Amino acid sequence: MDACATSDRISGFSLHPSSLCKDTCYYVGVHTITPDDSHRLQAAALWRRWQARGRRAAPVAAVDSVPNEAPLPPGAWRHYRHFSWVIHEQRLMLLILGVLLTACALVWTVALHLGHKPPVVVRAAPSLKEAAAAFYGVPEISYDQVAFFLNGCLPLLYAIDDGGHPLLPLAQGLVAPEIYSDAEKRMNQSGADVAANRMTQSLSITGLTEVVADARSGRAAAHLSGYLTVTVHGTQARFFPWRARVLLEVNPGSRLNPYPFYVLQFEPRTGPEALAWDLDDAGPPQP
């Protein structure tokens, strides 16, 4: 039978053989629909909706073809259980992003506010190291260098034993010539007594205080304290208090004097004079 010469009924709309296209046909299942038939079907559907506009729709419970519940297929339910946590992860990421944006905005707000605020300087108390440096030293010279120089230089002016004073020549170039001459004269005068009694004498410096300096003149002064140790016959030992005031001058290093200082003035006191000197407030000589 010719498909274009017959009529068919689709969705309750009648198709007449005379209205069908004779050249092109579309097959839907076992029925055929031409391009013009689709337009007629659309028009018929609109006409039925227009006629049923005043009618009330039947309740859903009364329709047997629509079930009350439609269970998900097992594959769809398994897929849902595997990926249902994604929405929670997205909410958590959104919350974290909001917190980060808020913190960033807060930081920029504080930075802009502090940019227009004048700075405030709060001076803390000096540390133990800073307090010790301020007490024992001055900015122009190093306390350690002065202490090292004096401990290596001044004991040479007092070192003597029954063999003489072999260490005294090492003080040449470290002290002024008159200081060296006075030390040499003192040791030569007592040389016979020292040899007869097998005496020894040594100086120990225990304190270096009241260090003052003058950067313009390159000089420094200090007050020294210590004691003299004198032994007789190698068995008896006596200790005498010792004090001194020294005036130093910065010395360029050389082979003769590698130390950075040079002793210009030296005023020692021994025994009771040293103890009386502790009560004197004159202080070290001014540089």
ABEGO torsion letter per residue (X at the ends): XBAAABBBBBGGBBBBAAABBAABBBBBEABBBBAAAAAAAAAAAAAAAAAAAABBBBBAAABAABBABBBBBAAAAAAAAAAAAAAAAAAAAAAAAAAAAAAAAAAAAAAAAAAABBBBBBBBBBBAAAAAAAAABBAABBAAAAAAAAAAAAAAAABBBAAEBAAAAAABGABBAAAAAAAAAAAAAAAAAAAAAGBBBBBBBABBBGBBBBAAAGBBBBBBBEBBBBBBGGABBBBBBBBBBBBBBBBBBBAABABABBBABBBBBBEAAAAAAAABAAEBBBX
